[in-house]
Amino acid sequence: MGFEKPLPQWIAAGTEPPSSLRTEGWKVRQKPPADYWNWFMSHTYQALLELQQDAIHKDNLKDATTTIKGIVQLSSSTTSSSETLAATPKAVKTAYDLANGKESPAGAVTKIEQTSFKTTKSIKDANGIYTTVEHRRKSDNSLARKSVLSGGTSPQYTTRTITYYAANGTTEVKTEVFTLSYDADGILISEV
């Protein structure tokens, strides 16, 4: 912080007034001796000079870090990983809005359940059972859901894994794993 007004320099040291005079002050018709006035002005000048010199050091603060307080630069970026920039309220709001707009896994699954699909089967085992079933969106052919049989031996697989995908067809949003149980005749009786 620069000072615009020149400091009124007062070099004459003067003489310090007695404490009784400083406590009680000047009485009516008393005139302060010039040396007392010089002491007051000299000390005022020195105090102001000290304040100005200390203020110069305050302007020369170091940059802040995660462990040292100091000056930081503001940034509106929402993609920065810097530890020396501080987020502005605009950056915080933008990040909040982006996070709020993200689709939750539950919302993505609900959208999948409300979409029309075409179903394709693949990876046929020796017993003629398709171990992979894909449900693709009719609108753009993107993958919505994939079911895979695994574990055990054909035809009595022990696990069915269903993976749900976001609208882009590649981002997994939810996975469910079911244990398959069969009766004595080898007929599937439950998926838990």
C-alpha positions, -999 to +999 in steps of 0.1 A: +000+000+000+016+032-011+013+064+009+003+095-011+008+122+015+043+132+025+052+125+061+056+158+081+092+155+092+100+168+127+136+162+137+140+184+169+139+160+198+126+184+224+122+175+261+097+150+275+071+168+297+068+156+333+043+128+339+022+152+361+017+175+332+009+146+308-016+133+334-034+166+342-028+184+310-024+222+304-043+246+327-060+277+316-035+305+307-006+280+307+015+279+275+035+248+266+072+254+264+086+249+229+107+220+240+076+201+252+059+208+218+091+196+199+091+164+220+054+157+211+059+165+173+091+144+172+075+114+188+045+117+165+067+118+135+087+088+146+055+068+153+041+076+118+074+067+102+074+034+120+039+026+108+048+035+072+079+013+073+060-016+088+032-012+062+058-017+034+067-051+049+030-061+050+027-055+013+056-079+006+037-110+018+047-143+004+025-165-017+003-188+003+007-225+004-013-253+021+008-248+052+018-211+051-007-182+051-001-155+025-015-141-008-035-163-031-047-157-066-084-161-073-094-184-101-128-192-117-115-224-132-134-256-124-108-279-139-076-267-120-059-290-095-037-261-083-030-257-045-020-221-049-052-207-065-084-200-046-118-207-061-141-178-066-178-181-057-185-184-095-162-214-097-178-230-067-213-225-081-202-239-115-188-270-098-219-274-077-242-270-107-221-296-126-223-320-097-260-315-094-266-322-131-248-355-130-271-384-134-273-407-104-270-445-109-306-449-098-317-423-124-297-440-151-312-474-143-347-459-143-341-444-178-328-478-190-360-495-177-382-470-196-364-475-229-372-497-259-346-523-266-334-549-291-320-580-275-290-599-288-275-632-274-239-643-278-213-667-266-231-700-269-218-728-248-216-766-256-251-771-244-266-744-266-270-719-238-261-683-246-240-669-217-242-633-227-274-613-234-272-576-244-300-551-245-293-522-268-313-490-272-334-490-304-328-453-308-290-454-312-279-490-307-260-481-275-256-507-249-281-503-220-278-536-201-257-567-203-264-600-185-236-626-182-238-662-168-207-675-150-196-699-123-206-736-121-209-757-152-233-756-181-262-758-180-263-750-143-244-717-140-243-703-105-240-666-111-258-640-133-242-606-134-262-577-149-244-545-157-263-513-165-248-486-187-253-448-190-267-432-222-233-433-238-233-471-238-199-474-222-200-460-187-211-485-161-237-471-137-247-502-117-239-539-114-261-565-098-249-600-090-274-628-085-268-664-072-287-690-092-303-720-075-317-752-091-340-780-080-332-817-081-342-819-118-318-791-128-345-765-133-337-729-122-359-721-092-344-688-079-321-658-085-311-641-053 
